[in-house]
Amino acid sequence: MSPKPNSIASRDIAYCLHPYTNARAHEKKGPLVITHGKGIEVFDDQGKSYIEGMAGLWSTSLGFSEERLVEAAAKQMRALPFYHGFTHKTAIPAVELSEKLIAMAPVPMSKVIFANSGSEANDTIVKLVWYYNNALGRPEKKKIISRVKGYHGVTVATASMTGLPVNQTDFDLPINNILHTSCPHYWRFGKEGESEEAFASRMACELEEMILSEGPETIAAFIGEPVMGAGGVIIPPATYWEKIQTVLRKHDILLIADEVICGFGRTGNSFGSQTFGIEPDIMSMAKALSSSYLPISAVMLNDKFYQVIADNSDKIGVLGHGFTYSGHPVCAAVALETLKIYEERNLFAQVAETGAHLQNRLAAFKDHPLVGEVRGIGLIAGVELVQNKRTKESFSPAGKVGTYLNERAVEEGLIIRNMGDTIAFCPPLIITDDQIDQMIGRFAKALEKTLDWTRREGLLSVA
C-alpha cells in the first residue's frame, strides 16, 4: 500500500536518503515511522508496539523512556548549552566524564579525547596512531590490521578497517595501509577435527605470518571488537585473545579495543575487554555511553601513548585534531547520568543473569531445521540461518532468507536485525526475563513462518 499523500512516510520517500537502505526499494516500500518509546518498546505512527530487540542500533541500553537522562540534558541545556575544548578551554561535564571513564577503564589509562560517534572515535585513533609513529621517527610503521567481518565505522579510514564488502564496494576503499587478517569464527571456519584452541592458535599464526610478510617495522596497530557485532555476532574462540596479544607484544604493535558495541555492560562486564582478558593500549567507546540519547563517543589512551602525543604537540605547537562537538557539555552530562544509573541499579551484574536467560532460550533453536548456529554472551546473540545444517551451506543469495525472517518479525511486533542470514539480538540492558520470553516467543513465530516459506520455495536442503 502506498503511503498517503503528505504523510510523514510519503515526505520521507520524497526527501530522505537512508543509511544502510536500498534507495530504490525504499521508494516503493517506504519507512516504518517510529513516533515514541517506553521501556524496551517503540511505537509506530499507527499505534503498533514493537519490542526493540536490537536496542535501536546495539545502543539504547536504558530503553526509550529514561526520564533521568531527559532531565540531565535539560539541566545542562539551561546552564551551558554548548562549549568546546579547543585552545585550553573546557566545560565541567567533559572533565567529570573523563575522570569517570579513566576510573572505569579495565587497564590503566591516562587520557580521554571525545568525538561524536564510534566511527569518529576510531577515525581519531587512526590519525593518532600515525601521529604517534611519526613522532617516534618511524614513518614506515603505519599499517593497521583489522579482521575480515570486523566492523569499525563508515568514515574513509574506518570503513577501510571494516571487513565487510558492502562498506567498501564502489567507495574506492580500502585506503592504503589497512590490512585484514582472518575472521575468528570457529563454527564457520574451523577445520574438520580442529579443536577450538587449535583454531585460535591458527588464527594467531596467520596474524604473525602477515606481520612477518609485511615487515613488523611497518605494522602500527591491530584493532578488534571483543565480540564482533555487525559481522554476525562472532564470539572469539577460547584462548584467542591471549594468543593474539602475545603476537602483538612480540612485534611492538599497539592493540586497539573497539568497545563501541561491547562497552558498558553488554557482555556482563563494564567492558568486553574484561570479559575476554584484553589489555588494550587504546580503547574506543560510544553507543551505550549515553544510552544513545545524545551522540557522544570517547577514546581512551594509555600513558605511554599519551606522552608521545603530548611531546609531539609541544614540538609542533598544537595537536591539530578535534571536532566542534567533542565533549559537548549536554552530551557529556547525559553520559555521566547514564553511568550513574548503571552503577546505582547494578545493571551490569543484572545483565549477567538476564543474559544467561537469553542465551538459554535461544539455545533451544539449535535443532531447528533453519538454524546452523546459535552464539552469544550476555545480552548479545546471533542466530545463523543455513540451507543445510549438516554441511553448514549458506543460503544463496545471502540475506534473502534473513530479510524475509526480519520482515515476519516486524509483523509479530519484534524489531531485530539480519546481517545477511544471521539474526542479531541486542536488547536494552533493562530487559527482564519475562520480556525476553515475550521476545523469543515472537521470534519463534517469525521463524516458523520463514520455515514454511523456505519449504514452499524449495530453498531448504535436508540432504
N, C-alpha and C positions, 0 to 999 in steps of 0.2 A: 504494500500500500504506500503510495506516495505521500510525503509529508504535506500537511495543509499549508496553503499559501501564507506567507508572512509569519509562520510559526518559527520557533527557535530552531527546529530541525531544518526547515527549508532555508532559513537565513544562514545556518551553519554550512549547508551544502554550497550556498552561493558565495560565501566569503572566507571560509576557513580551510587551510591546508593542514591536515592532521599528521602528527608524527606516527611512525610505525603503522601506517594505514595505506591500503591500495586506493589511490586517489580516484581512479575511475570507478572502482567498486563502490566507493563511498558516495559518489554522485547518485548511484542507484539505490543504495541501501539506507544512507543517512545515519545519523548518530543515535545512540542511546543517551537521552538527555537526563542527567542526574541533577536533582534540584536540592536535596538536603540529606542529612545523615543523622543517625542516632546509634550510639554504641558501635556494634560491628556491622550495622546495616546502613545501606544507602537506598534512596527512593528516587524513582524516575518521575517525569512530568505527568504520568498517568496515575501516580499514586502507588505503583507496584513497588514492593520492597525486595531487596536482594541482600543476602549475606555476602559481605565483601571478603571473599576467600583469599584475596591477594593483598589485603591491606592497602588498596589503591595500586601502588607500584612498589610492593615489598616494603612499605614505608609508614603507613598510618598506624603506628604501634598502639596508640591510646584510643583508637576508634575515632568516630566522626562527631563527637559532641562533648569534648572535654572543656568545660567552662573555665577551668583554671588557666588554660592556655589562652583563651579569648581575653580573659581579664588581664593576664600578663602583658599581652600585646597592647591592649587599650591603655593600661597604666603607663607603659613606656612611650606610647604614642603621645600622650599628654605631656610627659616630662621632656623627652627629646626624640622626635620622630625620625631624625636622621643625623648621623655624623660619621666621619670617616676615620681611617687610621693612618693616613698619609702624613709624612713630614712631622713626626714626633707628636701626633695627636691621638686621642683615644676617647672612648666612651666607657663608662663603668661596666655595663653588661658584658662587653667584649673581654675586659680584663678578668672579670669573675668567671666567665665561661672558660677562658683559657686555663685559669687556675684549677677549675674543677676537672677539666679534661686531663690535665697533667696528673692530677691525683688519681684519676681512674685508670690511667694507662697500664696495660698488662706488663710492660717492661719500662725501665726508667726512660723518660722523655724529657726534653728540655724546653722546647718552644712550640707554639701553635701559630699557624697562619690560616686565615679564614678565606673561604670562597663561597659560592652560591649553589653549587651542585656537585655531585660526585664527579662528573666529567671535568669541571673546572678544578676540582681538588687534584685529580690525577694528572691533568694537564700542567698544573703548577709543579707537581712533583717532577715531571719530565724536565721542565725548564731548570729546576733547582739541581737536579742530578747532573745535567750538562754544565751548569754554572759551577758546581762543586768540583768536577773533574778539571775544568779549565783553571780554576783557582789553584788546584794542586799540580798544575803543569802536566796534565795528562789529557791533552786534547783528542787523543785517539780513543780514549776509554769512554765511549758514548752509547754503545748498543744496549738496548733494553730487551730482555727476554720475557715474553708473555707465554701464554699457553693456547693451544687450539681449544676453542669453545670458551675461553675466558672472556669476561666482559668488563670493560673499564671505562666506557663512556663513548661519546659521539663527536667530540671535537676532533680536529685533524689528527692530533697526536694520540688521543685516547682511542679513537676509532681504529687507528693503526694497531694499537696494542690489543684491541678487542679481536678475538679469534673466530669471528662469525662472518661468513661471506656476505650476508645481507647488509652489513655495516660498512662494507668496502667496495662492493660491486658498483662500478661506474662513478665512484667518488675519487678515482685515481689514488687509492690507498692500497696498501700501507705506504707510509713515507719511509725513507732510508733510516737505517739504524734500529729497526724494530724486527725482532725475530720471534718465532713461535715454536715452542717445544711441545712434546706430546701431551695429550689430554689424559689425566689420571682417572679414567673411568674404567674400573676393574671389570665390571659386568660386561661392558661393551667391548673393551679392547684387551682384556686378559687372554692369554693363550691357553689352549686346552691343557689341563693338568698343572697350570701355573698357580701357585698359591698367591694370596693377596700380598703377602710380604715380598715374595719374589717379584711380583708385578711392580711393587713400589721400588724395589732395587733396580729393576729395568728402567723405570722412569728416571731415576736419579742417574743411571749410567748414560741414558740417552741425552740428558741435560749436559752431563760432563763432556760427552763426545762433541756436542755442539759448541760448548765453550772452548774446547781444545782446538776444534776445527777453525773456529773464528779467530782464536787467539785470546787468552784470558785478559791480555792488556787492552783489548777492545771492548770488553763487556763491562758495563757500568752497574747494571741492576737487574734483578728478577722481580716481577710483580705477579701477585696471585691473590685470589679470593680464598679465604679459609674454606668456604663452601662455594663452588661455582654456581651462580644463580641463573642468569639468563641463558647460559649454555645448557641448562637442563637439570638444575639442582643436583650437581655431581658432588658426592661426598668423597673426600680423599681416602684412599685405602690405608689400612693400618701401616704405621711407620713411614708413610710418605713424606710428611713434613720434616721429620727427623733426618731422613736421608737427603732430602733436597737442601736443607740448611747446612749439612756437612759439606756438600759440594760447593755451596756459595762461599762459606767461610774459607775453604781451602784456596779459592781463587780470588779473594778480596772483592767480592761482588755484593753490593747492597741488596737488602731484602725489603721490598715494599709490600705491606699487607693492605689490600683493598678491603676495608671493612664497611663499605658503603651499604651492603645488604646485611652482613652478619653482625655489625656493631650494635650495641645496646640491646642485648638480651635475646636476640633471635635464636641462638643455639643453646640458650640456658645459662650463659655467662655474659659478663659485660661486653666482651669481645670474642669473636670467633678465634682469635689468636690464643686465648686462654684455653678454649675447648680443645685445640689441636696442638698445643705446645709450640706455637710460633713465636719467635723472638725478633720482631722486625726492627729495622733501623728507622723506617718511615712508615706512617700509617695515614690512610685517608678514610674519612667517615662523612656521612650525610644522612639522608632519609630519616631514620628514627631519631636522629639527633634533636629534631624539633617535632617529632611525630608527623613531619611533613606539613605542619600547619603554616609554616613560612619557610622559604628557601634559605638554607644555610648548609655549608659544609666546612670541614676543617682538615688540616694536615698537621700531624704531629711529627717532630723531628727529634732524634736523639742528640745528645750534646756534642758528640764527635762531629756529626754532620753540621750542626748549627755553628760551631766555632769556625769552620772553614767558610761557611756562607757569610758570617759576620765579618771575618777578616777581609774577604774579598769586597764586600760592600764598603768597607773602610778604605780599601785601596782605590776603588773606582769612585767613591764618593756618595753612592746611593745604591740600594737594592732596587733595580728598575723593574719591579713587578708588583702588581696589586690590582684590585678591582674597586670600582666606586662603592660597591655594596659589601665589600669584605668586612665581616664583623658588624654588619648593620645592627644598631642597638635594639631595634624591635625584634629582629630575628634572634639575636643573642639572648634577649630576655625570655623569649618563648622557649628557646633551647634550655636555658637554665631551669625554668619551671618544669620542663619535661623531665630533666634529670632528677629534680627533686621528687617528682611523682614516682618515678621508677624506684627510688630509694624508700620513700615512705610506704609504698604498697608492696615492697619486697617482690617486685614484679618478675625479676629475672629468675628467682627461685621458683616462683609460680609457673614460669614457662617450662622449667624442667619437668614439672608434674603434668601440666596440660599437654606439653609436647609429647610426653610418653603416651598419653591417651590418643593423641592424633596419630602417632606412628603405629600404635597397636590397631586402631580402627582401619587405617589404610592397608596394613599388612594383610588384612582379610581378603583383599582383592588380588593377592598374588596368584591364586589359582583361576582367576577369571580368564576366559578364552582370549580376551584382547590385551591382557596385561603381561608385559615381559618382565618388568622390574618395578618394585616399589622401593624408594630410597628416601632417606631424610634424617634429620636430627632436630630436636627442639621443635619449634613451630615453623619449620620449613620442610617441604617434601616434594617429591616428584613421582608421578606415575607414568611410566613409559609404555605406550601402546605399540604393539608389534603385529605384523601379519602372521607370523609363525612363531609360537612360543618355543618350539624345540630348537629351531635354528637361529632364533633372535632376528630373523629377517624383518626389516622395517617396511612400512607401507610406502608405496610409490604412486603418485608423487608425495614427497614428505609434507606433512602438515594438513593434508586433506581430511584425514580421519580426526586428527586433533582439533581442527577447526569445527568440524561437524559436532563433536562432543561439546566443545566450548559453547556453541550456539544452543545446544539442548540444555546445557546447564543454566544458561540465562533464562530459558523458558521455565526452568524449575525454580528460579529465584536465587541463583548462585552465580557469583562472578568469580571465575578462576582465570587461568591463562594457559594457553598452549604455546609452547616453544617447539615448533614442528609438531611431533606427535608425543611430546612429553607434557603432561598436565601438571602445572605447578600449584602448590598450596602454600600460602604465606599469610595467614590471617592476622588480624590485630592481636597484640600480645595480651589484651584483656579478655580474650575469648575464654569461655568456660567449657567444662566437659560436656554439659548439656548442649551448648551451642555447636560444639564440634560434632556431636551426634546428629544434630539437625543438618549441618553442612555435609556430612558424609551421606546422610540419607538422600539429600538432593543430588549429590554426585552419583550415587548408586542408580538413581532413576535415569539420569542422563547417560550413564554408561550402558545401561540395558537398552535404551533407545538406539544408541550407537551400535551396539552389537547386532540388534535386529537389522539395522540399515546395512552394515557391512555384509551380513549374510544375504540380504536381498540383492545387493550389488555385486556379490561374488568376490568381495575384497579379502575375505578372511581365509587363510590357508590352514588346514588342520593336518597336513601331511607330516 
